[in-house]
Amino acid sequence: MPSSQSSQAKPGAAAQWRAQELLLMSEVMRLIGKSLAPEVVLREMLHLMSELLGLNRGRIVLADFVGDIALQGLADRKPVARAAGAAAPDSAIRYAYGLTRAEMARGRYGPGEGITGRVLATAQPIIVQDIDAEPQFLARSVARAHLPPDTVAFIALPIELSSPSGREVIGVLACHRIRSRDRQLADDVAVLKILATLAGQLLQLQALVADKTRALEAKNQLLSRALETAAARYGIIGTSPALLQALSELERVSEATASVLLLGESGTGKELFARAVHLSSQRRDQPFIKVNCAAIPDTLFESELFGYERGAFTGAQAARAGWFEQADRGTIFLDEIGEMPLAMQTKLLRTLQEGTIVRLGGKRELKVAVRVVAATNRDLAQDVLAGTFRRDLFYRLNVIPIRLPSLRERQQDIRALALHFLSRTNQANQRNVNLSPAALARLEEHPWPGNIRELGNVIERLVLLTDSAMVSGEELARFLPQETQSQALNQTMTQPAGQKSAAPPVVRDYQAVQSHPAAQLQQALKDHGGNQSRAAQALGLTVRQYSYRLRKLGTHNVDNL
């Protein structure tokens, strides 16, 4: 297979060919500057070889292991042996121009098979001056009958890659060429050597990027898995920085015995965090008792928390252990601690200091080992200044304060929370409602003054009331509380007698504890003949919310208002 020149360039043609070569190189470099994707650059390079230099049916044949390099990178791959007698890898056409898909699919070569297989095995370029005179030329991809009747040459050069063991042949750059042309064959070979080097460097970059990308992805997966595991361990959904900060503080104090005070707006998941404090401690196998201080009437506080002896009061026919006694060796969660009356605060402080309780009607002290987790959405420091909360109790509870972020500070968690509530509500009600991307984006834009509780309520109402299998952003809007709804509700009490009120919205707006003054609550109850359900509906409250506000007034009797 001699490589002597078979044609001579015509006078003046050399400068024209040189301009074509420079144009090809500049275009290839421009492509590499825009993209490092081999499928983009290499195929266009083969196209330019054909259009500008007449090097037709160009193809890049790559060894099978190159696919592993792209997926795994260089670091984890053992180089292919190049010792004498070692078998070369199988190879196949990966990129081509001027070949059909069927022709590319036929272009597969075993170790040392044909001209292409030999170049891959020996790492030496091969120039076939006349494919009809070369018995090892297989014409596998394109049948000879489909090629020009002229004498056809075939040029194949190795593509090399730098590996830990040195230079390694990973593929072949090859093309057909009409032998009789007014261009030096040596010039074509010189250009092809440069292009083969560029192809190798491009594939090298792809392998290096695969290494870096894989390492970063592995690191991100480890971090994400650690964060998600920490949150999932406690049933907490989300990975926002604000949430993870609170979780980090929680885990740092998990083994301590000091009291924990959870601060934050209503609906931020204080009970879930209190349970997380319990589960992350050595008390996890002991009782976890939760107490809503806002739901206990003042007269029952002591008996609920500390229990009572038989005969302590009318109806006390048997002794009963209180919540503190039931939580012995475990954790007690005092929710809405700011609603505890002053008289009870004094008794709670003594229990925290002494570690003992006395049942109502009892005379002996009982030892209890309880960790207290308290929660409030009130500003206890302001309550201390106002005289409604004991200073010494505040300091006792505020040993480890943890602030829980509002949903506004956890915007990236809204989507995950919404899908969680959606799945849970669908299963509970045997529905199959889904949220469109626009609806999820709308949820992320909402301010959520009621935080996670409000989000869960909106999703539940949506599942129960919608007729759509896929809820759009427009349909979702009618389930979201609007600012105008609060204004309309506040105008209810100022309407003239006999005038009908507008129909209540599909979703009641979130109402803060101090949302309605005492006079408004009293007037609503009078206007509806003492019916709390109707009074609550008129004010846009649930019966529970309305009853709670009435209890804070110290009366349930409309005649006393």
N, C-alpha and C positions, 0 to 999 in steps of 0.2 A: 504494500500500500504506500507508494511513494508520495511525497508531498511536494513534488516539483511544480512550478507554476505552469498552468495549462493555457493561460491567456495573458495578453499584454494590454495594459491600459492605453487608450488612444491619447494622442497629444491634447492637452487642455482639459481632459476628463478628470485628472487627478485632483485638481483644485475643487472641482464640483463635488467629487466624492468626499473630499476632506470637509467641505461645508456640511454635507449630509451627516457625516460622523459627528461633527460638533453639535449639530442640531439634535441628533439622537441623544448624545450625552447630556446636553443641557436640559432636555425634556425629562430624561430619567431622573436627574438630580432634582428637578423641580417637583416631580412626583414624590420623591423621597422626602423632600421638605414639607410636603403637605400631608403625607400619610406614610406610616411604617408598616401598613398592612400588606403582607406579601401578595395576597390575592388581588390587590389593586395595582401595585407597582409592577409586579412581575408579568402579569398578563399584558399590561400596556407596553412594557419593555419589548415583549415578543411581537406586539403589534407594530411598534416603531421599527424593529429590525426588518420586518417584511416591507413596510411602506417606504422606508428611507434607503435601505441597503439591499433589498431584494433577497434577504435571507428568510426563506419561506418555511411555513409549517414548523415554526420554532416551538420547542417544547422544553419544559423543565421536568426532569425525571428525578424523583426523590426516593431515597431508601425508606423502607417501611418504618424504621425507628424514628424518623424525623417527626412523625405524628406524635410520638411520645414526648419528644423534646418540646413541641408546642404546648402540650398539655402539662408536662411535669417540670419543664425547665432543664437546665444543664446540671444543676447541683446534684440531683438525685438519680442521674442516669449513668450507668456504667458504660464507658466507651466500647465500641465494637473492636474486637481484636483485629490487628493487622499483621499478625505473624505470618510467616511463610506457610502456605498451605491452608490458612484459615479461610473458611467459607465466607464469601461476600453476602451481604443481605439481599433479600428480594427488593424490587423497586417497581415504581409505577409512575405514569405521567400524572403530575399534579396540576400543572399550568400549561396552557398551550394557546396558540393562535393559528387559525387556518385548519384546525382539526375539529371534526364533529365529536359529539359526546361518545358516539359508538367507537370512533377511531381512538379517542383517548382511553376508553375502557379496555381496548385491545392492547394498549401499550403497557403491558406488564412483563417484567423480565426477572428470571431467576438468577441465582449467583453465577456471574460470568457468562450469561447467555447473550448472544448477539453482540453487536458493537457497543450498545449501551451498557450491557452487563459487564463487558470487559473493561470499559472506562471506569466504572464504579469499583471494580475489583482491583485494578492496577493503579488507579490514580493518574493515568497517563492519557493525554489527549490523543484522539485518533481521527485522521482525515481520510475519508474514502473518496478517491478521485472519481470513481465510476461505480455506482451501486450495482450495476448489472454485472460487473466483473469481480465483485467481492462476494464469495460464497457465504461468509458469515453475516452479511447484511440480511436481516430477516424480512424486511418490508411488512412487518406485523401490523403496524397502525394503518398505513396507507398502501393499498395494493399498487404494484408497479403500473398497472393499466390506468390508474387514476392520476399518475404523474405526467409531466410534459414528456414528449417523445425525445427531447434532447438528452444529451449526456448529463446525468444528475449526480452531483457530489453530495456527500454527507459529512458534516463536521460535528464532532462531539468532544466537549471539554469537561473536565471534572469541576464540581463545585465543592469547595472545602470549608470546613468550620473549625474554629479553634476549640479544642476540648482540653480537659485536664491532662490528657496524655500527649498533647501536641495537635498537629494538623490532622484532620480526619475528613475523608471524602464522604459526603452525605448525598450527593446527587450529580446529575449530568445536565449541562446545557447543550442542546443539539438543534440542528436545523438542516434543511435541504438548500442546495445552491445549484443553479444552472452553471455548468462548468465553463462553457464558452461565454465569457462576459468581458467587457472592457474595464475590468477592475481586478487588481491583484488579489489572488487568493490569500496571500500573506496578510494583506490589510484586513480582510474579513476575520481572519484568525486572531489578529491583534485586538480588534474591537471586541470579539467574542470573549477573549481572555479577560478584558476589563469588565465586561458585563457579568461574566461568571463570578469574578471577584466581588462585584457589587451585590449579586444575588446571595453569595455566601455571607457577606456582612449583614445584609438585610435579615436573613434567616437567623444569624447570630444575635442580632438585636431582638428579634422576636423571642428567641430562647431566653435572653437575659431579662426581658420584660416579663416573660412567663415566670421566671424565677422570683423576681421582685413582687409581682402581683400575687403569686401563690403564697409567698411569705407574709405579705400584708393581709391577705384574706385569712390565712391561718391565725394570725395574731388577732385580727378583728373577730374571728369566730370564737377564739378563746375568751376574749374580753366580753363579747356579747353573751356567750354561754355562761360565764361567771356571773354577769349582772342579771341575766334572766333567771338563772338558777337561784340566786339570792332572793329575787322578787317572787319567783314562783313557789319557793319554799314556804312562803307565808301567804300565798294566794293573792299577792299584790301584782297588779298588771301595770306595766310601763317601764320605760328605761330612760326617761328624761333626766337631765342632770339634777334638777331640783328634787325629784323623787329619790334618786340614788344617793344624794347627799343626806336626806333624812334616813334612808336605810343604813347608810354607813354609820351615822351617829347611833342608830338603834343597836347595830351589832356590836359597836364598841362598848356599850354599857350593858350588854345582855347578861353578863355574868355578875354584875353588881347587884346589891340588895337595896340600894337607895331608891327613893321614890322617883318616878318619871312623870313629868307633866307634859302632855301633848297639847300643843297650841295650834290654832288655825281656825279657818272659817267653818261654818256648819257644812256638812256634806263632804268633807275631805277624806273621810275614811279613818276616823280616829279609832273606832272599834277594831278595825282590821290591823291597825298598827299596834294597838294594845295587845291583841292576841299574838302579834309577831314578837313583841317583847317577851311574852310568856313562852312562846315556842322556841325562841332562841336561847332561853336560859336553861339551867339545870332543873328548873321547876316544871318543865314541859309535861312530865307524866303526872303532875298533881293538878288539883282543880283550878279552873279558870272561871271566876265568877264576875259577871258584868251587872252593874247597877246603874240605872238611869235616875240620877238625883232629881231631875226635873219632873219625873212622873210619880214621885212619892209624896203624898200629903204630909204636911209638917207634923201632924200628930202621930204618924206612923213611922217616922224616920228611925227613931231609936229602936223600936221593936224589929224593924226590917233589917237594920244593920247589925244589931247586937243580939237579937233574939229575945225570948221572954220565958219566964218560968210559969208553971201552972198556977192559975189563979191571979196572975199579975193584973188582969183586968177582966171585965165581963166578957165571957166567950173564950177566955184562955183556958180551955179544958185540958190541955196537955202542953208540956214544955216544947219549945221550938228553938232550934239553933239558927242564929242570924247569918247574914251573908259573910261576915268576917270569920265566923266560926267554921262555916262550910268551906271557906277558902284557905283554911289552915294548911301551911306548907306550900301553898300555891300562890296565885295572883288574883287580886281583886281590882276590877276596873271601875272607877267611879267617874261615869260620864256626866257632863254638865255639872261639874263640881261647884261652879259659881252660883248655882241655884240652891245650894244647901243653906238652910237657915242658920243664923248666928249661934243659937243655942246648941245646935247639933255640931257646929264647927268646933266648939270647945271640947265636946266629948270625943270627936274624931281625933283632935290634936293629942289628947291624952293617950288614946289607943296607939297612935303612931309613935309616941315617945316611950311609952312603957311596954308596948307589946302585949297588953292585956285588955280584956273586955269584961264587962259585967252585964249579964242579961237583965232585961227589964223585970223588976220584981225580985231579982236575985241579990245575994249578999256576998258571994265569993267571986274572986277574980279568976278568969280563965286565960291561960297563956295561949297566944296565937302567933304564928310565924308567917306573916303575910307580906308579900311585896305589893305596894300600892302603885297603880298607874292611874293617874287622873287626867281628865280632858276637859277643855272648855273652849268656847268660841268668844268668851268675854275677855276684856282687858282686866285681869285680876289686880294688876298694880293700881289701876284707876279705882277699882272697887275697894281696895285697901284705903286709899286716900279718902274715898267717900264714906268709909266706915261700915260698908256692907260685907266686908270680908276680913277675917282676922289676919293681921300682919304676920303673927308667928306661924299660923297655919300655912300662909302663902310661902314663907321661907322654907317650911318643912316639905312642902310639895314641890317647890321649884328647885330641887337639888339638881335634877337633870332635865332641863327643858328641851323639847324637840319640837321644832315648828314644822307643821305639815303644809306643803305647798298647795295653793289653790289650783283648780283646773286651768285657770288662765295662765299659770306659770308652767303648766305641763301640756302645752298645746300639742306637742308631738305624740303624746299618749292618748289623745282623744280618739283617734281612729281605732287603736287597739281596744280601748275600753268600749267604744260603741259596738264593735264587732263581737266582743265578749257578751255584752248585754243582749245583742241581737240573737246570738246563738242560744243563749240561755232561755230567752223569752220564746223563741221559736219552738224549742224542745218542750217547754212547759205547756204551751198552748197548741201544739201540733200544727204550727204554721210554717210557711216557707217564704218569709219576707226577706228581701235583700235590699241593700243600699247601693245606689249607683255611685260612681266616682264623684259626680257633682254633689250628691247628697252628703257624702263623707266630707267633701271640702267645705260644704255649708256648715256642718257640725263643727269643724275645726275653726271656723270664723266666729262662731257664737261665743259671747263672753262667759256664759255659764255662772251666773251669780250663786246658784244653788249647788255648784260643783258637781262631784261624781253622782250624788244622789239625784240631782235634777236631770243629769244626762241619762241615768238609768230609768227614771220615770218617763222621760220623753220617748225613749226607745220602746218601753213597754206599751205606752199608749199608741204609738205608731203601729206596732205589730198588731195590736188588738183592733184598731180602728181603720187601718188602710185597706183598700180593696185591690191594691197593686202588688204584684209579685216582686217588681223592681221599683223601688221608690225613687223618684227623681228629686232633683234639688228644689224644683218649684213646689212639688207636693209636700216635701219635708217642711217647707217654710210655714205652713199652717199649723204645724205641731210645735213650732218653736215659740216660746213666750216672747211677746213684743213689749217694748217700753210703753206703748200706748195702752196696753191692757191694764197696767198698773194705774195709769191716770183715769181710765174709765171706771175702774173699781172704786177709786177714791171719790169719784163724783156720784156714786150710787146714793150716799147718804144725804146729798144736797139736792136731790131731785124733788120736785113738788109732790105732795101726796097724791096718790092715784095714778101717777105717770108710770108707765111700764118701763122696766129696765131692759137694756139690750141683753140679748142672749149671752150667757157666759161663754168665754172662749173655750176652744177644745182643750187647751192646756192652761192651767192656772199659772200665773207668773210666780216665781219664787218670792216668798215674803219673809223678811227678816223678823226676828222676835219682837222688835219694837216698831213693827210696821203700822200698827193701828193704836191710836190713843184710847185711853179708858173710856172717854165719852162716846167715841164711835162704837166701841164694843157694846156699851150699855144701850145706846140708842137702837142698834140693830136688834138686840134681844127683845127690847120693848116693842119695836115695830112688828116683830114676828111672834108676838104672844108667848115669849119665853121658849120658843122652839130653837134650840141651838143649831140644828142641822140647817134650817132655813137662814138663820142669821149668819152662819158660817159661809153658806153659799152666796149670800148677798155681798159679803166682803171679800169673796174670792179665796176663802180659807177652807181647809179641810176641817171636819168636826174635831179631830184631834188637836189641830193647831188652835182652833177657837177655844176649846175647853182648857187648853194649857194657859192661854192668855187670861181666861176667866179666873183660873186658880191663882194666878199671880195677883189678881185683884183681891183675892181672899173671900170670894163669895160665888155661889152657884144659883142664888135665888134672885129672880128678876125683881121681886118686890123690894129687895134691899138695895137695888142699884139706884 
